[in-house]
Amino acid sequence: MSRRPAVILASIVASAAIALFVGDRVAERAQHESGFLGVEFGPLTRAAQARAPFLTEGGALVVKVVAKSPAALARIKPGVIVTAIDGAPIFSAADAAEMLKDKESGARVTLTYLDLARGDGRRRSVIATLAAAPPESKTVYTVEPPRTLAREWDFKPAMAAHASWSNGIARGAVNPMPLKLYTKGACSALAPEDWSVHDTLSDSTAFELVSASSRSRAIFVATTVSARARVESAVHEAIAKYARIAPEPGPAVTDDDGFSVIDFGSMSGYAGFALYRTYPRGRTELALAIWIAAVPASNVAGLAPLAGAIVLSIRCDAAFAAKHRPYDPSLPPTAVSDRCLRNDCDESDFAGAYNTEMHTGYVHSAEAENFLIDPRKDIWATGPNGPGTYRQVRGLLEKLEPGRTN
């Protein structure tokens, strides 16, 4: 048996700076006195962008981090998206490579990035001091018989070059949660098997589903208030009436689309949120639509996203004032209905976009079966039929379409 030192990164990168490779990879490499960061960048694919709906300006995906390199010491991890270097915006992997190629060893570089694994959408910054060369590798490979030397480094496209959740791809097919269609009157909703329709008003201005296993509640309410009334008070009253609790609400937070959300708790052991929006109705009244998710407070972190996805799937045709609106491309396609993706949206679709805050989304099969997914983990960038969510059916992989079918 022959033992030889591996061909390490330093022997390959000694004569090149930043190299753009055909395909999906951009690798940062050292030249003479150029500094070494230890990061390999890849392009931000459409599938990776779907995982970061709040990122509109692009970025560079960190594909690989060399062990013990300046990037590793700064705690940069594969899968994060670099959005700025030294304060300058980064729109692509090529931008990142261009920005770093003239940095000398010893230079301090500030990297601003998004860590999607945290799911909070917050940009973080770290400072790394560039090294003069890659760290020495002590890895030794053996081959029998010693005809060729095993290499430690090659430039074949890795799964991580296509998506920051490639570990999910390597584990095999995901199992999206199947959802059942519940209907009564002019209302419909999607929920797991153990949920059931509870209280529903005949005019479709209230619709409630309840979980048998966790006592979670998903409630839609359509009502009217005086144009001079305090809307938050009407929302508090709706929570108390339909969720049957005395809520202790937090402050209302309004987004750019005019939807507001109130988080609440209660002394009776329930917590959750209410999403709501008003619409003009005549000269003296406002139409008020409210989506309420109420779950046992002991497991609010685990149950609120599920109850929220259910309540945001509720559609009451007779209740909505605004219909037939075009699809807004800024909304993730897994947040809305397939009808909305064909430019026929109503307010239930735009309210459903709040699912992105809870990392939930909808997909459906060709047979109109609906599923709940986590877009951070359940979307493959490299599937047999391209990026998307897949399920196993009789040993085969079936690609599911974005949106819901109710």
N, C-alpha and C positions, 0 to 999 in steps of 0.2 A: 504493500500500500504506500502510495506517495503522498506526502503532505507538502503543500505549497501555500504561500500567502495569497489571499484573494485579490482580484483586481478591484481595488477600492475606488470610491468616488474621486479621490484626488488625482489618480492616474488618468482619469478620463476627462476631467474638467480643467486640466492645467493650461490648455491652450485656447480656451474659448471664454467668452463673457456671457452674455445673455443669448440663448439660442431659441429661435421659434421653430418648432417642429411641425411637419406636415401632419395634420390630424388635429388632435385635441390637446396637445401638451405644450406648455411653455416652461422651460427649466431655467433656473437661475444658476449661473456658474461663474467661477472665479477666473480672472485673467491678470497675471503678474501681480500688481498691488491692489487690484480690485477687491473690495470686501466680500466676504462670504456670509450670507444670512442663513442658508440652510432650508429654504422654502422652495417647493415646486408648485407653480401656479397652473391652474387649468381654467378654461373659459366657463363662465356662468351660463349653463345651458338653460333652455326653456323649462325643463323639469325642475332644475334647481331654483329658478326664479319663482315657480309655482309654490315652492316651499317657503319663499320669503315674499309674500304679497305686499308687504310694507316697503320693500326695496324697489324703487322705480328707476334709479339712475344707473344700475349695473354695479359691477364689482369684479374681483378676481377670486376664484375659488382656490383655497389652499388644498392641494392634492396630497402633498407629502411633506413631512417635516423631518429633517435629518436628526438622528439622535445626538444629543449633547451639543448641538449647534446653537448659535445665538438665538435663533427663533425658538428652539426647544427650551432654552433657559428662560426665555421671556414668556413661556407657557402658551405659545401659539400652537394650536392643534389642527390636524387635518379636518376639513369640513367647514371651517370658519370662512367667512367671506370678507376679504380686505376691501374696504371702501375708500381709504385715503392713506397716503404715505407722506409723512411730514406736512400734513394739512392739505395736500393737493389731492383732489378727487381722483379716484381710480374707476374707470368705466369698463375695463377689460383686463384679461391676463397680459395682453401685450402692453397695456399702460403700466402695469406693475413692473414688468420686466424692464421697460424703457426707463422707468423712474429709478431703478436700482443699479443699472449697469455701470454707471459712472461713480458710484459711491466707493470710496477707498476704505481699506481696512482701518479699524479704529473709529470710523464715523458712527455717530449715534442716529438711529433711524426710528421715527415714531410711526407705528402701524395702528391704524384705526380699523376695527373689524366688527362684524356681527357674528355672535355665537348662536346659531339657530337651535342648537341642542338645549339652550336655556329657555327658548321660546318667548322671550320678553321683548324682542325687537330693539333692545338697547345697544347703542354703539359703545364699544370699549376701546381703550388705547393702551398700548404698551411701548416701551422703549427697548430696542435691542442694539447692542454694540457689535458692529460687523467684525468678523474674524479675518485673519489673513489667509486661511485655508480651511478645508473641511477637517473635522476632528479625525484623528487617527483611528482606523478600524483594526481590531485585533481578531476579527473573524477569520477562521481558517477553514477552507473547504477541502475535502478529500474526494478523489474519484478512483474507481477501480473498473477497468484498468486505466492508467493515467494517460489517456489519449488526448483529452481536452481539459482545459482549465475552467472550472465553474466560475461564473461571473456573479458578482454581487449586485451589479447595476445594469439595467438595460432600459430601453426607451419604448417598450411596447406599451400601448395605451392600457392604463389600469381602469378598473371599474370606477375608482374614485375620480378619474379624469372626467367622468360623465355626471356624477352626482355625489353630493356630500353624504348621502345615506347609503353608500354602497355596501356597508355591512349588512343592511337589510336585504340587499339583492343576494348576497352570498348565503344568507340563511335559508333561502328558498321562498316559495310563494307565501304571501301574507294571507290572512283570513279576515277579510272585512266583515263587520257585524251586519247580519241580515236584518232588515227592517220590514215590518208588516204595514200595509195600508189600512188605516182606520177611517171610516167615514160615518157621518150622521148629518142629515139635513144638507146644507150647502157647504159643510166643513169637511176637510180631510187632513190627515196627519200621518207621519211615519214614526213608528216606535217598535221596539222589540216585542217578542211574543208575550212577555209577562205583563205588558201594559194593557189597559182597557179604557174605553170611553166612560167618563163618569157623568158629570153634570153638563148639559148642553141646553141652551135656550132655543126655542123653536124658530126664532128669527135669525139664528146664527150669529148673534152678537156676543155669545160666550161659548167656549168649547174647552173641555178639560179632559186630560188623560192622567191616569194614576198608575204607578208601578206597584204591583202586588208584593214584590220582594223587598223594596226599600222605602215604600210609601212616598216616593218622589211624585211631584205634581208638575204638569205642564199645562198652562192655562193661557188662552187667548181671550181678550176682552175688547169689544168695540163699543164705545159710548160717546156721548157728547158732553161738552162743558161750555159754560159761558165764556165768551171771549175775554171777559174781565177776571175770570177765576184763576186761582193759582193751580196750575196744572199738576205740580208735584203733589198737592193735597189730594187731588182726584186719583192719582196713581196709588198713593198710600191707602186710600179707601178701597180701591179695587183689590189690592193685595190682601187687606184685612178681610174683605167680603168673600173672595173666591178661594184664597189659600187658607182661610179660616184660622188666621193667626193675628196677633197684635204686633205688626212689624216695627222694628227699630231701624229706620232707614238711614243710609249715608247720604252725602250730597249727590245731586244729579250732575252727570258729566255728559256734555253734548258733543257729538262729532261733526265733521264737516258736512255730512249729508242730512243733518237735522234730526237724527235719532239721538235720544238721550237714554242713559242707563243709570239705574239706582241699585246699589247693592244693599241688602238688608239682612238682619238677623232677627231673632225673637227669643223671648224667655221660654217659649214652648218647645224649643229645640229644633226649629227650622231656620234655614238661611237660604239665600239665593240672590236672584237679581230680577229686575223688571226693565225691559227695553220698551220704549214708547216713542210715539211721534204724533203730532197734531197736524190737522189739515183744515183750512178755512171751510166753513159751512154756513153760508149766508152771512149776514152782517153782524150778527150778535152771538154766533155759536162757533165752536171748534169741534171737529170730529177728532176723537182720541183713540188710537189703537195701542194696545198694551200686550206685550208678551211676558208672561211671568213663569219663572222656573224656581220652584221651592223644593228643597231637599233636606233630609236630616243633617243638622249642622255637624254631627260627629264625623261625617265623611263628605263635607261640601266640596273639597278639592276633587274627589273622584266622581261624585254624582252630578255636580252642577254642569259639567260639559255635556254629559249625556242628556240630562233634562233640558238643557239649553238647546241642543240640536233638535230635540223632539218638538219643543214649543216653537222653534223657529221654522219648522217644517209645516206648521199649521197654516192652512189656507181656507179662508171662508169667503166664498165668492160674493155673498151678499153684503159683506161688511166693509170692503175696501173702497175708499173714495177715489184713489188714483190707480188706474190700470193702463195697460197697453203702452208701457214706456219702453224705450229701447234698452238693450243690454249695455251696461257700463263696462268697458274692457278692463277697468281698474279692479273690478271684482273678480275674485278667484272663481273659475268655472265650477268648482266643487261646492260653492256656497249657494248657488241659485238652482232654479229648475231648468230642465232641458227646454221647456217652452220659452223661458227667459233668454236662453242662449240663442234662440231664434228671433230675438228682438220683440218678445211679447211678455214683458215683465209686469208684476204688480208689487205692492209694498211688502208682501211676504218674502219676495225674492231679495229686496234690498235690506230688509231686516235680517234675513238669513246670512248676510255678509258678516254679521257679528260672530258667526261661528269661527272665523279666523282668529278671534281673540282667545278662543277656547281650544284651538287646534283640532277642530272637527270639520268634516265635510261630507258631501253626499256623492255617491256614484250609483249607476244602475246598469243592469244587463240588457241585452237585446229583448229579453222577455219581460221587461219592465219590473224586474226585481230590484229593490233598492237596498243600499248598503251604507253604513256609516264607517268613515275612515279617519285616520289621523294623517293629514297630508305631509307631515314631517317624516313619517316612516313608511307609509303605505303606497307611495308613488315610486315606481321604478323608472330610472332613466334608460335602462337597457333591458327591454323586454322583447319577446319574439315579434311583437307588432308595434314596437316603438314605445316611447315614454307613456306611462299610465299605471293604473291599478289593475292587478290581475287576481283571479281566484282559480283554484284547482277544481276542475269538473271532470270526473271519470279519468283522472290521470293526465288531463290536458290543462293548459293554461288558457283561460278566457279573459280577454281584456274587457274591462268595464268602462262605461262612458261617464263623463263628468255630469253632475247635476242630479236632480231628483225628478221623479215622474208623476208626482201628484199635482 
